[in-house]
Amino acid sequence: MEKYTDNIEDEELLDDIEDTDLLDDFEDTDLLDDNFEDEDDDLEDTDLLDDDFEDDNFDIDNEQAFTDEEDKLKDYKKSTYKKGIKVRDKKVDKKIGSSSNRSLKQRKKRKLVMLGMTVAVVLGIIISGIAVINKYTPTKERMSGYSYFNVNQSDDVLIMLNDEVENATGIYNNERLYLPSDFIAEKLNQRFYFDTESKTIIYTTATDIYTYKTNTKTYTDSKGKIYSEDFNIVNEVNGKFYIDFEYVSRFTNLTYNDYQNPSRVVISNKFNDLDYITVTKNTVVRFRGGIKSLVLEDVNKDTKLCYNKSIDGWVEVTTDSGFVGYIKSDCVSEVFTEKKDNVYTDNISSIVKNHNISLAWFQVTNTTANSSINNYLDGTQGITTISPTWYSITSNNGDMTCYATKDFVDKMHTKGIEVWPLVDDFDSSINGVALYSSKASRTKMINTLISDSKKYGYDGINIDFEKVNLESAKHYLQFVRELSVACRNNKIVLSTDNYKPASYNSFYDLAEQNAFVDYLVIMGYDEHYAGSDSGSVASIGFVEEGITGALKLVSNKKLIDAIPFYTRIWTLTTTNGNTVTTSKAVGMQVAIDNLKTYKAPAIWDETVGQYFGSYELDNSVVKIWLEEDHSLEEKMKLIQHYELAGVAEWKLGLENKSVWSVIAKYNQ
């Protein structure tokens, strides 16, 4: 049996333990009194004694011996206390009192240690459980709309267009939403045109032009008739013009909703095929893919959302309110595609002939030249329309030259040929922005053309404005819209001439022209031109690209392809290692005769759809890509294949008469 030994314990550890709340229940007991001063202390709690306790003078196994000694000790203590003398049996007191006390403290310490360890384990389990729970419990914390859109609270209305935040902002006035007029014209509906001269908004329909002044509920049409709404259609605020957005939406192919926090309008004007998913159970859209990512928006079961992409068990979606966020993949359906239905379509009628057009340009520089037209028409076949170059803009005020004669028009009508005079902008002094942005100038040009049409009996007008640039384009298009209204109301055909579509001339906006113009002509030539490298004026690939590019924007029933009756003789001269390229435009026969003169063979080149000839002359190389019956036949085959509205020819007098039968064969 193990012997009990006196050990000096760590008093700081004991003090720490005694200071804890766990010792509170023991602090007032007599069990902690080393002197046993309370005569009623009898150590009756046997739990305080170690079963293995032994001492040299006491045999704990002998219960009677222990009891006898205890009784003696009590009697002795009583007798000594009565005499006022505090006497102890040092041996007994030390062995029984001190040893028992230390044993008690050690047991208490062991219990406290065990309790601490248990508490620590329990706390560890609790903490670990909490960590696990936190790790796998989705956060309910939300991201505010202000944080998401990175805006501050203000009276401005955020504008979102096709999921993108615009720089422009709107305003509310009398609880109605107004958006900046320049934003509306640029991004939503360019027909709401701001006229800088009159400081008004102009809107053009198929048959009328409406004018809106600022800060008033009334507006007028081109005849002066007054209309009114219950609100101001246009407001001017601090020098900036705003248009009532609900009014704009009546005439625009778009959908929208407005939201708060922050105040915003979400607009969509894309109506192509879009990918969607359907929410299969109530859930949330999060800022990022992950359950700890902040919540952007609650979404209910059966909500349809635009699908963007899938990432590691999450789906990126766009909500109707403009948030782009993430939903768990198991909360959504399979991706499906739908075409968004148009909510507005143009109702603009066009004057379309019941036959294919064969328009021949007739170039004149004075009225006298008109009398020679019969010479040019001799030997032709299938011409439906003649376009004499009678008008040219001469000033920014809208002035123009005119070489028209009534006799010419009458002669053409007797031959069953319509007259669509051409108007050009070739005068180098013309500033497109100044000309087209002026309402007075636009009105002057329109009035002149309509008045002359009535005076001379024109059937149509052909606009050949080739100097339009990015800055003047929106004003030019407004001129076309306004002219189309005047022409339509007077039953005059309106046609425009345009370059082969390309990114650098997209501002001509063939789609917008298609809405208002009766016929659009694509000039399928000048692939290579004066000042460029040598090459074909109109290779077959170039021509087809022009047709297919235009058909993406223009109805084939309105599209006319123009073919060249000319080519270029290219001369490449090398001096001291430097080659200079020059060219001159010539008619068909002149080019053919040139090759014959220098005995140069013309070889058919399938890649360009033309005969090609070349020869050396002195220190130069001459190259010619011919236009003749065969090359034009290849071009006419394209016109027939794409079922276009017809063909135009530049210009009368440069062709070989044999080409007319080829043109007539395919233009039916």
TASULJO-V173455 format. One record per pair of residues at least 6 apart in sequence whose C-alpha atoms are under 7 Angstrom apart, sorted by sequence separation. I is the first residue (numbers start at 1). J is the second residue. If there is no record, write none. Layout:
i:I j:J
i:I j:J
//
This chain:
i:54 j:60
i:60 j:66
i:80 j:86
i:146 j:152
i:159 j:165
i:160 j:166
i:171 j:177
i:172 j:178
i:184 j:190
i:185 j:191
i:194 j:200
i:195 j:201
i:203 j:209
i:204 j:210
i:213 j:219
i:220 j:226
i:235 j:241
i:236 j:242
i:258 j:264
i:259 j:265
i:287 j:293
i:309 j:315
i:310 j:316
i:318 j:324
i:393 j:399
i:394 j:400
i:412 j:418
i:435 j:441
i:436 j:442
i:487 j:493
i:528 j:534
i:573 j:579
i:574 j:580
i:595 j:601
i:604 j:610
i:605 j:611
i:615 j:621
i:616 j:622
i:53 j:60
i:80 j:87
i:159 j:166
i:171 j:178
i:185 j:192
i:194 j:201
i:195 j:202
i:202 j:209
i:203 j:210
i:212 j:219
i:219 j:226
i:220 j:227
i:234 j:241
i:235 j:242
i:258 j:265
i:286 j:293
i:287 j:294
i:309 j:316
i:317 j:324
i:318 j:325
i:393 j:400
i:394 j:401
i:487 j:494
i:528 j:535
i:572 j:579
i:573 j:580
i:604 j:611
i:605 j:612
i:615 j:622
i:58 j:66
i:170 j:178
i:171 j:179
i:185 j:193
i:193 j:201
i:194 j:202
i:202 j:210
i:203 j:211
i:211 j:219
i:212 j:220
i:218 j:226
i:219 j:227
i:234 j:242
i:235 j:243
i:257 j:265
i:258 j:266
i:286 j:294
i:287 j:295
i:308 j:316
i:316 j:324
i:317 j:325
i:392 j:400
i:393 j:401
i:528 j:536
i:529 j:537
i:572 j:580
i:573 j:581
i:603 j:611
i:604 j:612
i:614 j:622
i:615 j:623
i:159 j:168
i:170 j:179
i:192 j:201
i:193 j:202
i:202 j:211
i:210 j:219
i:211 j:220
i:218 j:227
i:219 j:228
i:234 j:243
i:256 j:265
i:257 j:266
i:286 j:295
i:287 j:296
i:307 j:316
i:308 j:317
i:316 j:325
i:317 j:326
i:391 j:400
i:392 j:401
i:527 j:536
i:528 j:537
i:572 j:581
i:602 j:611
i:603 j:612
i:614 j:623
i:159 j:169
i:169 j:179
i:170 j:180
i:192 j:202
i:193 j:203
i:201 j:211
i:202 j:212
i:210 j:220
i:211 j:221
i:218 j:228
i:233 j:243
i:234 j:244
i:256 j:266
i:257 j:267
i:285 j:295
i:286 j:296
i:307 j:317
i:316 j:326
i:391 j:401
i:409 j:419
i:484 j:494
i:527 j:537
i:571 j:581
i:572 j:582
i:602 j:612
i:603 j:613
i:613 j:623
i:614 j:624
i:158 j:169
i:159 j:170
i:192 j:203
i:200 j:211
i:201 j:212
i:210 j:221
i:217 j:228
i:218 j:229
i:233 j:244
i:256 j:267
i:284 j:295
i:285 j:296
i:306 j:317
i:307 j:318
i:315 j:326
i:316 j:327
i:391 j:402
i:526 j:537
i:527 j:538
i:570 j:581
i:571 j:582
i:602 j:613
i:613 j:624
i:157 j:169
i:158 j:170
i:191 j:203
i:200 j:212
i:201 j:213
i:209 j:221
i:210 j:222
i:217 j:229
i:255 j:267
i:256 j:268
i:285 j:297
i:305 j:317
i:306 j:318
i:314 j:326
i:315 j:327
i:390 j:402
i:391 j:403
i:525 j:537
i:526 j:538
i:570 j:582
i:571 j:583
i:601 j:613
i:612 j:624
i:613 j:625
i:156 j:169
i:157 j:170
i:191 j:204
i:200 j:213
i:208 j:221
i:209 j:222
i:217 j:230
i:254 j:267
i:255 j:268
i:284 j:297
i:285 j:298
i:305 j:318
i:306 j:319
i:314 j:327
i:315 j:328
i:390 j:403
i:525 j:538
i:570 j:583
i:600 j:613
i:612 j:625
i:156 j:170
i:157 j:171
i:200 j:214
i:208 j:222
i:217 j:231
i:254 j:268
i:255 j:269
i:284 j:298
i:285 j:299
i:305 j:319
i:314 j:328
i:315 j:329
i:390 j:404
i:524 j:538
i:569 j:583
i:570 j:584
i:600 j:614
i:611 j:625
i:612 j:626
i:156 j:171
i:168 j:183
i:217 j:232
i:254 j:269
i:283 j:298
i:284 j:299
i:313 j:328
i:314 j:329
i:527 j:542
i:568 j:583
i:569 j:584
i:600 j:615
i:610 j:625
i:611 j:626
i:155 j:171
i:216 j:232
i:217 j:233
i:253 j:269
i:283 j:299
i:313 j:329
i:568 j:584
i:569 j:585
i:610 j:626
i:215 j:232
i:282 j:299
i:283 j:300
i:568 j:585
i:610 j:627
i:282 j:300
i:567 j:585
i:568 j:586
i:595 j:613
i:215 j:234
i:281 j:300
i:282 j:301
i:524 j:543
i:566 j:585
i:567 j:586
i:214 j:234
i:215 j:235
i:281 j:301
i:566 j:586
i:567 j:587
i:213 j:234
i:214 j:235
i:215 j:236
i:279 j:300
i:280 j:301
i:566 j:587
i:567 j:588
i:610 j:631
i:646 j:667
i:212 j:234
i:214 j:236
i:279 j:301
i:280 j:302
i:495 j:517
i:500 j:522
i:524 j:546
i:565 j:587
i:566 j:588
i:569 j:591
i:609 j:631
i:279 j:302
i:360 j:383
i:494 j:517
i:495 j:518
i:496 j:519
i:497 j:520
i:498 j:521
i:499 j:522
i:500 j:523
i:565 j:588
i:278 j:302
i:279 j:303
i:358 j:382
i:359 j:383
i:362 j:386
i:364 j:388
i:494 j:518
i:495 j:519
i:496 j:520
i:497 j:521
i:498 j:522
i:499 j:523
i:500 j:524
i:278 j:303
i:279 j:304
i:289 j:314
i:358 j:383
i:359 j:384
i:360 j:385
i:361 j:386
i:362 j:387
i:363 j:388
i:364 j:389
i:493 j:518
i:494 j:519
i:495 j:520
i:496 j:521
i:497 j:522
i:498 j:523
i:609 j:634
i:278 j:304
i:358 j:384
i:359 j:385
i:360 j:386
i:361 j:387
i:362 j:388
i:363 j:389
i:364 j:390
i:497 j:523
i:640 j:666
i:277 j:304
i:278 j:305
i:357 j:384
i:358 j:385
i:359 j:386
i:360 j:387
i:361 j:388
i:362 j:389
i:636 j:663
i:640 j:667
i:276 j:304
i:277 j:305
i:357 j:385
i:359 j:387
i:276 j:305
i:277 j:306
i:629 j:658
i:633 j:662
i:637 j:666
i:276 j:306
i:277 j:307
i:537 j:567
i:629 j:659
i:636 j:666
i:275 j:306
i:276 j:307
i:386 j:417
i:390 j:421
i:391 j:422
i:392 j:423
i:393 j:424
i:275 j:307
i:385 j:417
i:386 j:418
i:387 j:419
i:389 j:421
i:390 j:422
i:391 j:423
i:392 j:424
i:393 j:425
i:460 j:492
i:461 j:493
i:462 j:494
i:463 j:495
i:464 j:496
i:484 j:516
i:384 j:417
i:385 j:418
i:386 j:419
i:387 j:420
i:388 j:421
i:389 j:422
i:390 j:423
i:391 j:424
i:392 j:425
i:394 j:427
i:459 j:492
i:460 j:493
i:461 j:494
i:462 j:495
i:463 j:496
i:464 j:497
i:484 j:517
i:629 j:662
i:384 j:418
i:385 j:419
i:386 j:420
i:387 j:421
i:388 j:422
i:389 j:423
i:393 j:427
i:396 j:430
i:459 j:493
i:460 j:494
i:461 j:495
i:462 j:496
i:463 j:497
i:473 j:507
i:385 j:420
i:387 j:422
i:395 j:430
i:396 j:431
i:473 j:508
i:481 j:516
i:591 j:626
i:367 j:403
i:394 j:430
i:432 j:468
i:534 j:570
i:288 j:325
i:289 j:326
i:366 j:403
i:367 j:404
i:398 j:435
i:442 j:479
i:446 j:483
i:470 j:507
i:524 j:561
i:287 j:325
i:288 j:326
i:367 j:405
i:370 j:408
i:396 j:434
i:397 j:435
i:420 j:458
i:433 j:471
i:437 j:475
i:520 j:558
i:521 j:559
i:522 j:560
i:523 j:561
i:524 j:562
i:525 j:563
i:286 j:325
i:287 j:326
i:396 j:435
i:419 j:458
i:420 j:459
i:422 j:461
i:423 j:462
i:424 j:463
i:433 j:472
i:436 j:475
i:519 j:558
i:520 j:559
i:521 j:560
i:522 j:561
i:523 j:562
i:524 j:563
i:525 j:564
i:588 j:627
i:285 j:325
i:286 j:326
i:419 j:459
i:420 j:460
i:421 j:461
i:422 j:462
i:423 j:463
i:424 j:464
i:425 j:465
i:432 j:472
i:436 j:476
i:514 j:554
i:518 j:558
i:519 j:559
i:520 j:560
i:521 j:561
i:522 j:562
i:588 j:628
i:285 j:326
i:286 j:327
i:418 j:459
i:419 j:460
i:420 j:461
i:421 j:462
i:422 j:463
i:423 j:464
i:424 j:465
i:425 j:466
i:519 j:560
i:521 j:562
i:285 j:327
i:420 j:462
i:422 j:464
i:425 j:467
i:433 j:475
i:511 j:553
i:284 j:327
i:398 j:441
i:436 j:479
i:510 j:553
i:511 j:554
i:397 j:441
i:398 j:442
i:510 j:554
i:501 j:546
i:574 j:619
i:398 j:444
i:399 j:445
i:500 j:546
i:573 j:619
i:574 j:620
i:398 j:445
i:409 j:456
i:573 j:620
i:409 j:457
i:501 j:549
i:533 j:581
i:572 j:620
i:573 j:621
i:4 j:53
i:501 j:550
i:571 j:620
i:572 j:621
i:4 j:54
i:281 j:331
i:406 j:456
i:571 j:621
i:572 j:622
i:3 j:54
i:280 j:331
i:531 j:582
i:571 j:622
i:279 j:331
i:280 j:332
i:570 j:622
i:571 j:623
i:279 j:332
i:280 j:333
i:530 j:583
i:569 j:622
i:570 j:623
i:278 j:332
i:279 j:333
i:569 j:623
i:570 j:624
i:266 j:321
i:277 j:332
i:278 j:333
i:569 j:624
i:48 j:104
i:266 j:322
i:277 j:333
i:568 j:624
i:277 j:334
i:277 j:335
i:567 j:625
i:276 j:335
i:277 j:336
i:567 j:626
i:181 j:241
i:275 j:335
i:276 j:336
i:567 j:627
i:180 j:241
i:181 j:242
i:275 j:336
i:276 j:337
i:566 j:627
i:180 j:242
i:181 j:243
i:259 j:321
i:275 j:337
i:565 j:627
i:34 j:97
i:179 j:242
i:180 j:243
i:189 j:252
i:274 j:337
i:275 j:338
i:34 j:98
i:178 j:242
i:179 j:243
i:273 j:337
i:274 j:338
i:178 j:243
i:179 j:244
i:273 j:338
i:274 j:339
i:178 j:244
i:179 j:245
i:273 j:339
i:588 j:654
i:34 j:101
i:177 j:244
i:178 j:245
i:272 j:339
i:273 j:340
i:541 j:608
i:587 j:654
i:588 j:655
i:589 j:656
i:177 j:245
i:271 j:339
i:272 j:340
i:540 j:608
i:587 j:655
i:588 j:656
i:32 j:101
i:271 j:340
i:539 j:608
i:540 j:609
i:271 j:341
i:539 j:609
i:271 j:342
i:560 j:644
i:565 j:649
i:559 j:644
i:560 j:645
i:561 j:646
i:562 j:647
i:563 j:648
i:564 j:649
i:565 j:650
i:559 j:645
i:560 j:646
i:561 j:647
i:562 j:648
i:563 j:649
i:564 j:650
i:565 j:651
i:556 j:643
i:557 j:644
i:558 j:645
i:560 j:647
i:561 j:648
i:562 j:649
i:563 j:650
i:556 j:644
i:557 j:645
i:560 j:648
i:566 j:654
i:253 j:342
i:254 j:343
i:536 j:625
i:556 j:645
i:565 j:654
i:253 j:343
i:565 j:655
i:253 j:344
i:252 j:344
i:253 j:345
i:251 j:344
i:544 j:638
i:540 j:635
i:158 j:263
i:159 j:264
i:160 j:265
i:161 j:266
i:162 j:267
i:157 j:263
i:158 j:264
i:159 j:265
i:160 j:266
i:161 j:267
i:162 j:268
i:157 j:264
i:158 j:265
i:159 j:266
i:160 j:267
i:161 j:268
i:162 j:269
i:153 j:262
i:146 j:261
i:145 j:261
i:146 j:262
i:145 j:262
i:206 j:348
i:351 j:493
i:143 j:294
i:139 j:291
i:142 j:294
i:143 j:295
i:138 j:291
i:139 j:292
i:141 j:294
i:142 j:295
i:143 j:296
i:138 j:292
i:141 j:295
i:142 j:296
i:139 j:294
i:140 j:295
i:163 j:322
i:352 j:518
i:348 j:515
i:351 j:518
i:348 j:516
i:350 j:518
i:196 j:437
i:197 j:438
i:195 j:437
i:197 j:439
i:376 j:652
i:204 j:481
i:208 j:485
i:376 j:653
i:380 j:657
i:204 j:482
i:207 j:485
i:379 j:657
i:206 j:485
i:381 j:660
i:380 j:660
i:381 j:661
i:207 j:489
i:382 j:664
i:381 j:664
i:357 j:645
i:358 j:646
i:359 j:647
i:360 j:648
i:361 j:649
i:356 j:645
i:357 j:646
i:358 j:647
i:359 j:648
i:360 j:649
i:361 j:650
i:362 j:651
i:356 j:646
i:357 j:647
i:358 j:648
i:359 j:649
i:360 j:650
i:361 j:651
i:362 j:652
i:360 j:651
i:361 j:652
i:360 j:652
i:356 j:667
i:356 j:668
//
